[in-house]
Amino acid sequence: MEMSRDKVGDVRKYTWAHKSQRLSEPQQRPVRTMVTRSQRSPDPGLLCGLPAELLHMLLDTLSVLEISVFSMVSKEMAGYVVDYISSMAWKNKNIVSSFHNNMYLEQRCTVQHYRELGLLFKRCTLLLPTKERLKFVFCMFSQVPCFVLEQCIAPHCAGFSRYGAFLKTLIAGWDELECYRVFNFLCDFTNLLQKTEAVISAKPGVKRFQELQLRLFCRQVLLDSWQNESECQFWLIQLLKPWPMVSQAHLLFILYGPLLPEGALGWQALVERGLPHGALWDMAKAILMLFGKVEVKGWTTDSMLVIIEELIAVPEPWHVENVARLLVLCGSRLCYTVLASKALGGRVSEISTLFIYIILVCEKDGYHMSWAVKLVQQICKVFTSTPEKFCFIQQLENKFSEVTKEFLDSNLTGNHFEDAETFHTLSILLDSSAHFHTKLLHMLLK
């Protein structure tokens, strides 16, 4: 028997009203069946109730990495771990006090071990304020002479590199503000700024040991351990920022200048003779890291030009070939910026000489001569009038003859070359001139 249409309508209205009433009623939350660590009662648990001696015996059986994981069980356990690693027995076992015995180093002083120590200190001090974390860490490591600036006199000590691996792991992922705090705390704790000032205010090469110590500490602890260029750039800027431009150039040389075979900085070597590109590669990378990106805070094109001008005059004006090689290593954009600045300043004779040595460097080091030709064309466009452009080209050609004559005058003795190396250098000079002009004519006649 079919239901009447009126009854069907009543049923639908009732169903809709009932459903609306259920939706409008406040929903009851399900009963919580899981409790997070932060919501638990502060029960220290079974392990935390153990006597300290027994807990230390338990921790003695774990590796550094396992202890770091163990410290994250609870706040109380992190406190126990901090007490445990503060003990002299643990420090003697895990933080090497000497980095000079090769057999000893192979067993207990690997880079990986200090990365794991960094992870341990990072995890067990996670709940402490940044200042307290840093104070705890630096107090622990300052007791080792090989980690302290100017405290270790061994020539091949591995302490700074291990310290760098530890510090990088400790602060990995920290934001910029916290890294500022790390740098400021490190400066206060180690007197880094005062020691830097004492070195850069002295005559280059006078404080040889302090120069090398500053270089090793800054490079191995703060700079070289970072693979990310922006992070390395951050630390380099912090090191340079407190000083005027002249001192920044001096410090940049200490950090990245060429080292002689005996380990001293090559202050005079850059002045007296041309050095191979490997000797200037670190310097070029540092300049590119600082000025390769325009968005670096506080740095402008003018500041870059000033620092480079000061740098190539430390301790005296460099040999022109070294200046040319540094510009070539720095690449097209930076090289053009430096040369264009000199051209706008009317220093045509200077840039002509530089160009001769840039061409020579391209020939010696195997760069395409078309790069040097394009650079000459770009600099020509800096000059606004045709007479100025002609004057520049004329100066360039005259410098080729002048440099060749100077070389011959200084190296010919009784119509004979002094040695085979001199003859080889002259051959390179003449070949570079021929290859440059060949490429220049080819590009003009296209």
Summary of the structure (lengths in Angstrom):
residues: 446
radius of gyration: 33.5
end to end distance: 100.8
largest distance: 134.9
contacts: 1220
relative contact order: 0.04
helix: 70%
strand: 1%
